[in-house]
């Protein structure tokens, strides 16, 4: 039986996809066996009247047992 764990990770990037990629790659530096990511929340940072960057709040699932 496998055991899965869910962690909450924030990511930031120039696009929503880029922000999600940063969240997953950041989590991948300290955990292995990442199975999926759920984007829980999306925010955009506006500077000078334009979207400058995106921030995502994600829940990342990974397997810890075999």
C-alpha positions in Angstrom: 0.0 0.0 0.0 1.2 3.5 -0.8 0.9 6.6 1.3 0.4 10.0 -0.3 1.0 13.4 1.3 -0.3 16.8 0.2 1.6 20.0 0.7 0.7 23.6 -0.1 3.2 25.4 -2.3 3.1 28.9 -3.8 4.6 29.7 -7.2 5.2 32.9 -9.1 5.9 33.4 -12.8 5.3 35.4 -15.9 2.3 33.3 -16.9 0.0 31.0 -14.9 1.7 27.9 -16.5 5.1 29.3 -15.6 4.0 29.9 -12.0 2.7 26.4 -11.7 5.9 25.0 -13.1 7.9 27.0 -10.5 5.7 25.6 -7.7 6.2 22.1 -8.9 10.0 22.5 -9.5 10.4 24.2 -6.2 8.7 21.3 -4.4 10.7 18.8 -6.4 13.9 20.2 -4.8 12.9 18.7 -1.4 10.4 15.9 -2.2 10.3 13.1 -4.8 7.5 11.1 -6.4 5.2 14.1 -7.2 2.0 12.7 -8.7 -0.2 15.7 -9.3 -0.8 19.4 -8.6 -4.1 21.2 -7.9 -4.2 24.9 -8.6 -6.3 26.2 -5.7 -6.0 29.9 -6.3 -4.6 32.3 -8.9 -3.7 35.9 -8.4 -2.2 38.5 -10.7 0.2 41.3 -9.6 -0.6 44.6 -11.4 2.1 47.2 -11.9 1.6 50.4 -13.8 -1.8 49.3 -15.0 -0.6 46.0 -16.5 -0.3 42.4 -15.2 3.4 42.0 -14.2 3.3 38.4 -12.8 1.1 35.7 -11.6 1.0 33.9 -8.3 -0.6 30.5 -7.8 -1.4 28.6 -4.6 -1.2 24.9 -5.3 -1.6 21.6 -3.5 1.0 19.1 -4.6 0.5 15.4 -3.9 3.5 13.0 -3.7 3.9 9.3 -2.6 5.9 8.7 0.5 5.4 4.9 1.1 5.8 1.9 -1.1 
